[in-house]
Amino acid sequence: MADGFHAGLSPLFAEGEIFHAEAAAQITEHADILKWFMIFYIAGILLMSGRTLKYLLSVCRTVRSGQVDREGGVLLVRSEKNTFAFSFFNYVFINP
């Protein structure tokens, strides 16, 4: 075969060497590992985003259901729920 034949197929042929099936299998295996890593990574992001959204909605419900008083620069929220005291931005949640 002439060198001109291989010149048009440069992605599969490099300077007259045939791209081996073993190298193709290694590339495919590497791509599979990367694909699974990305799937787990994105699943983790979605899981943690959902969890954060759940807790934010819980804080919003607590603010709406509790008695809110302004104490200086903070909002003091008195909640009837049996929870520990905590703060979130300029809100301070207590159980009187």
C-alpha positions in Angstrom: 0.0 0.0 0.0 1.1 3.5 -0.7 1.8 6.1 1.9 -0.9 8.3 0.3 -3.5 5.7 1.4 -2.7 6.1 5.1 -2.4 9.9 5.0 -6.2 10.3 4.7 -6.9 8.1 7.7 -4.7 9.9 10.2 -6.9 9.5 13.3 -6.7 5.7 13.0 -3.3 5.4 11.5 -0.2 7.2 12.8 2.8 7.1 10.5 1.9 3.8 9.0 1.1 2.1 12.3 -2.4 0.5 12.6 -4.4 1.6 15.6 -4.5 -1.6 17.7 -7.7 -3.1 19.2 -6.0 -3.2 22.6 -5.4 0.6 22.6 -9.1 1.1 21.6 -10.2 -1.1 24.5 -8.1 0.9 27.0 -9.6 4.2 25.7 -13.1 2.7 25.9 -12.4 1.4 29.5 -11.1 4.9 30.5 -14.2 6.5 29.0 -16.5 4.1 30.9 -14.7 4.9 34.2 -15.0 8.6 33.5 -18.7 8.3 32.6 -19.5 6.4 35.8 -17.5 9.0 37.8 -19.5 11.8 36.3 -22.8 10.0 36.9 -22.0 9.6 40.6 -20.7 13.1 40.9 -23.8 14.6 39.4 -26.0 12.3 41.5 -24.2 13.6 44.6 -24.8 17.2 43.5 -28.5 16.6 43.0 -28.8 14.8 46.3 -27.1 17.5 48.3 -29.0 20.3 46.4 -32.3 18.5 47.3 -31.3 18.2 50.9 -30.4 21.9 51.1 -33.7 22.9 49.5 -35.6 20.7 52.0 -33.9 22.4 55.0 -34.4 25.9 53.5 -38.1 25.1 53.1 -38.2 23.9 56.7 -36.7 27.2 57.9 -39.2 29.2 55.8 -42.1 27.2 57.4 -40.7 27.8 60.9 -40.5 31.6 60.2 -44.1 31.7 58.9 -45.4 29.6 61.8 -43.5 31.3 64.7 -43.8 34.7 66.4 -41.2 37.1 64.9 -39.9 40.0 66.9 -37.1 42.4 65.9 -34.3 42.7 68.5 -31.8 45.2 67.2 -30.4 44.0 63.9 -31.8 40.4 64.2 -35.2 38.8 63.9 -36.0 36.7 66.9 -38.3 33.8 65.9 -40.1 32.0 68.8 -41.2 28.6 67.6 -43.5 26.1 69.4 -41.5 23.2 67.9 -39.3 21.3 70.2 -36.0 22.1 68.6 -32.6 23.4 69.7 -31.9 27.1 69.3 -30.2 28.0 66.0 -29.5 31.0 63.8 -29.8 31.4 60.0 -28.5 34.7 58.5 -30.2 37.4 60.6 -32.8 35.1 62.1 -32.4 33.6 65.6 -34.8 30.7 66.3 -35.6 29.8 69.9 -38.1 27.6 71.7 -39.5 29.6 74.6 
